[in-house]
Amino acid sequence: MNTPGSYRCYCEPEYTLSGDGYTCTRDTSCFSLRCQFGCQLERWGTVRCLCPPGLHLAPDNKTCKDVDECQKADVCPPRRTCKNTFGSFVCVCRDGFVMGSLWGSVESQDKDECLIGNYACSRHARCINTEGSCTCQCLEDHFSNGCSCWPRRAPQSKAAMYFSYKRFKRTRSVRTLLF
């Protein structure tokens, strides 16, 4: 079985791993145990079942159960989250980050949601990339939260307010006469 930076030998059922760690020999005592991944002959002639790295011997002492490596603290580097797999684990980028290469090493880098168009800003707002996300900011002549932006109105003079009021009154009285 391949292991990080090395390998480890396991024998098929009915075979025992010899003391050299490489050779498998047929052993009737191993066959009687019915081990899931083979067995090993101990020093005093006892036989025990073996499990590959990332697995541990189940209470029945024959089958192997998965070890959840993600239960350990800080298994993965920052910006990544742990996903358990059978016999191992993988570190995947958190939401808002993508896998990339930086100075020869593979790291989770900030995904620029603004650059790829993955944002919900108003057409009157600009997208601002942030660490793992983005925000929307209304343009100078608009206001609100960035998702919805309304135009700013210039303050009206008293004369303009008076004419707006008169226009409103005139249209209101015309409407009243029509109905």
Secondary structure, 3 states (H helix, E strand, C coil): CEECCEECCCCCCCEEECCCCCCEEECHHHHHHCCCCCEEECCCCCEEECCCCCEEECCCCCCEEECCHHHCCCCCCCCEEEEEECCEEEEEECCCEEEEEECCEEEEEECCHHHHCCCCCCCCEEEEEECCEEEEEECCCEEECCCCEEECCCCCCHHHHHHHHHHHHHHHHHHHHHC
